[in-house]
Amino acid sequence: METRTRIITIFTYIVRALLAYVYIPHGLEKLYTKINVQEYIDFKLGQDFIDFYLIWEKSGYIWVIGIAQFLGGLLLLFKRTYLFGAVCLLPVSIGMFFCHIFISHAQDFLIFDALVLILNLYLILLHFKSLKSTFFKPQNSWI
């Protein structure tokens, strides 16, 4: 049983490092650079996605996403905070995944974002029982 626990622990460290490697630079990129439209055209993301991203950039909402990605990625690096980081990044992961389903239809990005979402869910589901008891406490009444 100890071998199984070690494998899970090592895999969890690898997942945390990979997700931090994805989120931290992409968060910083959103905070410090503007969109390069030609780069998005080269990736064959389509005009709908480019327009969508430009709206985020022009409205300033890109900063919200960038800060969430950067801070969530940093939280993944530390043992005491990685679960909080994974929970905070779950809406970002879901948003990225569905953005490519409904807007860009880019298969490469869809596969990558699906993998990121699955790895994020892995970190959360490891602690499902404690999260369930925290967020869904038994109540005596409906109100």
C-alpha positions as CSV (number, residue, x, y, z in Angstrom):
1,M,0.0,0.0,0.0
2,E,2.9,2.3,0.7
3,T,4.1,2.0,-2.9
4,R,0.7,3.1,-4.2
5,T,0.8,6.2,-1.9
6,R,4.3,7.1,-3.1
7,I,3.2,6.8,-6.8
8,I,0.2,9.0,-6.2
9,T,2.3,11.5,-4.3
10,I,5.0,11.7,-7.1
11,F,2.3,11.9,-9.8
12,T,0.6,14.7,-7.8
13,Y,3.9,16.7,-7.6
14,I,4.3,16.2,-11.4
15,V,0.8,17.4,-12.1
16,R,1.2,20.4,-9.9
17,A,4.5,21.3,-11.6
18,L,3.0,20.9,-15.1
19,L,-0.1,23.0,-14.3
20,A,2.0,25.7,-12.7
21,Y,4.2,25.6,-15.8
22,V,1.1,26.2,-17.9
23,Y,-0.7,28.8,-15.8
24,I,2.1,31.1,-14.5
25,P,3.6,32.1,-17.8
26,H,0.2,32.4,-19.5
27,G,-1.0,34.6,-16.6
28,L,2.0,36.8,-16.9
29,E,1.6,37.0,-20.7
30,K,-1.9,38.3,-20.3
31,L,-0.7,40.9,-17.8
32,Y,2.2,42.3,-19.8
33,T,1.7,41.7,-23.5
34,K,-1.0,42.6,-26.1
35,I,-2.5,40.1,-28.5
36,N,-0.5,39.4,-31.6
37,V,-3.3,38.8,-34.1
38,Q,-1.0,37.3,-36.7
39,E,0.1,34.7,-34.2
40,Y,-3.5,33.7,-33.6
41,I,-4.2,33.5,-37.3
42,D,-1.1,31.3,-37.7
43,F,-2.5,29.0,-35.1
44,K,-5.7,28.9,-37.1
45,L,-7.9,30.0,-34.2
46,G,-10.3,31.9,-36.4
47,Q,-11.7,35.4,-36.4
48,D,-14.4,34.7,-33.8
49,F,-11.8,33.7,-31.2
50,I,-9.6,36.7,-32.1
51,D,-12.6,39.1,-31.7
52,F,-13.5,37.4,-28.4
53,Y,-9.9,37.8,-27.1
54,L,-9.7,41.4,-28.3
55,I,-12.9,42.2,-26.4
56,W,-11.3,40.8,-23.2
57,E,-8.2,42.9,-23.9
58,K,-10.0,46.2,-24.7
59,S,-12.3,45.8,-21.7
60,G,-9.5,45.1,-19.3
61,Y,-11.0,41.7,-18.3
62,I,-7.9,40.0,-19.5
63,W,-6.3,41.3,-16.3
64,V,-8.8,39.3,-14.2
65,I,-7.9,36.1,-16.1
66,G,-4.2,36.8,-16.0
67,I,-4.2,37.5,-12.3
68,A,-6.3,34.3,-11.7
69,Q,-3.9,32.2,-13.8
70,F,-0.8,33.6,-12.3
71,L,-1.9,33.4,-8.6
72,G,-3.5,30.0,-9.1
73,G,-0.3,28.7,-10.7
74,L,1.8,30.1,-7.8
75,L,-0.5,28.4,-5.3
76,L,0.0,25.1,-7.0
77,L,3.7,25.2,-6.2
78,F,3.3,24.9,-2.4
79,K,2.1,21.9,-0.5
80,R,-0.2,23.9,1.8
81,T,-1.9,25.9,-0.9
82,Y,-2.0,23.6,-4.0
83,L,-5.6,22.5,-3.3
84,F,-6.8,26.1,-3.0
85,G,-5.0,26.9,-6.2
86,A,-6.6,23.9,-8.0
87,V,-10.1,25.0,-6.8
88,C,-9.4,28.6,-7.8
89,L,-8.2,27.5,-11.3
90,L,-11.2,25.2,-11.9
91,P,-13.4,27.9,-13.4
92,V,-10.5,29.1,-15.5
93,S,-9.9,25.6,-16.8
94,I,-13.5,25.0,-17.6
95,G,-13.7,28.4,-19.4
96,M,-10.7,27.6,-21.5
97,F,-12.0,24.3,-22.5
98,F,-15.5,25.5,-23.4
99,C,-14.0,28.6,-25.2
100,H,-12.4,26.2,-27.7
101,I,-15.5,24.1,-28.0
102,F,-17.9,27.0,-28.7
103,I,-15.7,29.7,-30.2
104,S,-12.4,28.6,-31.7
105,H,-13.1,25.0,-32.6
106,A,-9.3,24.5,-32.7
107,Q,-8.8,20.8,-32.1
108,D,-5.2,21.1,-30.9
109,F,-6.1,23.7,-28.2
110,L,-9.2,21.7,-27.3
111,I,-7.2,18.6,-26.6
112,F,-4.6,20.6,-24.6
113,D,-7.2,22.4,-22.5
114,A,-9.1,19.1,-21.9
115,L,-5.9,17.6,-20.6
116,V,-5.3,20.7,-18.3
117,L,-8.9,20.4,-17.1
118,I,-8.5,16.7,-16.3
119,L,-5.3,17.3,-14.4
120,N,-6.9,20.1,-12.5
121,L,-9.9,17.8,-11.6
122,Y,-7.4,15.1,-10.5
123,L,-5.9,17.5,-7.9
124,I,-9.4,18.4,-6.7
125,L,-10.8,14.8,-6.6
126,L,-7.9,13.6,-4.5
127,H,-9.5,15.6,-1.7
128,F,-13.2,15.1,-2.6
129,K,-14.3,13.9,0.8
130,S,-12.8,16.8,2.7
131,L,-14.1,19.3,0.1
132,K,-17.6,17.7,0.2
133,S,-17.7,18.0,4.0
134,T,-16.5,21.6,3.8
135,F,-18.8,22.9,1.0
136,F,-21.9,20.6,1.5
137,K,-22.4,20.5,5.3
138,P,-25.5,18.7,6.4
139,Q,-28.4,21.0,7.3
140,N,-31.4,20.5,9.5
141,S,-33.8,22.4,7.2
142,W,-34.0,23.6,3.7
143,I,-33.6,27.2,4.6
